[in-house]
């Protein structure tokens, strides 16, 4: 959306997308997945695949927190790491 809300930058994806996000502690960037999961961005370049019920994240640089399928568990990913939800 343009513009984002004053306190949060949030997008919803369904499909495959690549982001290059600048860190902004005052306005976190979150990606909402169709399965109610989310990716919290900590300043990075990364790709999200949300085509199916098995979302995945690949980090090129920086850090993201991947919390698939609205679970209480999450994983912190850094450069050259990937995760796929197998639920």
Backbone torsions as a table, in degrees:
resi	resn	phi	psi	omega
1	UNK	NA	152.9	173.9
2	UNK	-128.6	124.4	-10.5
3	UNK	-83.5	167.1	174.5
4	UNK	-74.8	165.2	175.5
5	UNK	-63.3	161.3	-175.7
6	UNK	-64.6	-30.2	-174.3
7	UNK	-114.0	-1.7	-177.1
8	UNK	-156.2	140.3	173.1
9	UNK	-109.0	112.5	-174.4
10	UNK	-133.4	135.4	175.3
11	UNK	-132.2	156.3	174.8
12	UNK	-116.4	133.8	-179.2
13	UNK	-123.1	150.3	171.9
14	UNK	-143.1	99.4	-174.7
15	UNK	133.0	-150.7	-177.8
16	UNK	-117.7	134.0	-175.2
17	UNK	-148.5	150.5	176.9
18	UNK	-118.3	134.1	-179.1
19	UNK	-120.7	148.1	169.0
20	UNK	-129.4	101.4	-168.7
21	UNK	-115.6	132.5	174.4
22	UNK	-85.2	137.2	178.2
23	UNK	-66.0	136.6	175.9
24	UNK	-147.7	99.1	-175.9
25	UNK	-59.5	-28.8	-179.6
26	UNK	-77.8	-22.6	-178.2
27	UNK	-138.2	84.1	179.7
28	UNK	-58.8	153.8	178.3
29	UNK	-111.2	121.5	-179.9
30	UNK	-123.2	141.4	174.5
31	UNK	-111.8	118.7	177.3
32	UNK	-90.3	132.4	-179.4
33	UNK	-98.5	154.0	-179.5
34	UNK	-58.4	-26.5	-178.5
35	UNK	-84.3	12.9	-177.3
36	UNK	74.5	7.2	173.0
37	UNK	-80.6	179.6	179.3
38	UNK	-155.6	160.3	174.1
39	UNK	-123.4	120.5	177.3
40	UNK	-97.5	122.1	-173.7
41	UNK	-91.9	134.1	-179.5
42	UNK	-116.3	29.8	-179.7
43	UNK	89.0	99.0	-168.8
44	UNK	-171.2	176.8	167.4
45	UNK	-120.0	126.2	-175.6
46	UNK	-157.6	163.8	178.0
47	UNK	-121.7	144.9	176.8
48	UNK	-123.9	133.5	173.0
49	UNK	-116.7	112.1	-178.5
50	UNK	-121.5	32.8	-179.0
51	UNK	-67.9	-31.3	-172.6
52	UNK	-129.3	-166.5	177.3
53	UNK	-80.9	5.3	178.4
54	UNK	-120.1	71.5	-178.5
55	UNK	-63.6	152.0	178.3
56	UNK	-139.1	157.8	179.3
57	UNK	-135.4	135.6	175.0
58	UNK	-124.7	126.5	-176.7
59	UNK	-103.1	127.3	176.9
60	UNK	-89.6	-42.9	176.4
61	UNK	-152.5	159.0	178.0
62	UNK	81.7	-148.5	-176.5
63	UNK	-142.0	146.7	169.1
64	UNK	-138.8	154.9	173.3
65	UNK	-110.2	119.6	-175.8
66	UNK	-104.3	119.2	178.6
67	UNK	-125.9	90.2	-174.6
68	UNK	-77.6	150.5	168.7
69	UNK	53.6	34.6	175.4
70	UNK	56.0	34.1	178.7
71	UNK	-87.8	159.9	176.5
72	UNK	-75.4	-13.1	-179.5
73	UNK	-88.7	145.6	174.1
74	UNK	-141.9	169.2	178.5
75	UNK	-135.2	137.2	177.2
76	UNK	-94.2	120.8	-178.9
77	UNK	-110.9	140.7	176.1
78	UNK	-120.8	-175.9	-174.4
79	UNK	-48.9	135.1	176.8
80	UNK	67.5	21.7	174.8
81	UNK	-112.3	156.1	179.5
82	UNK	-142.8	157.4	175.9
83	UNK	-146.1	144.1	176.1
84	UNK	-131.1	132.8	178.8
85	UNK	-79.0	127.1	-176.6
86	UNK	-107.5	11.0	-174.6
87	UNK	-57.8	NA	NA
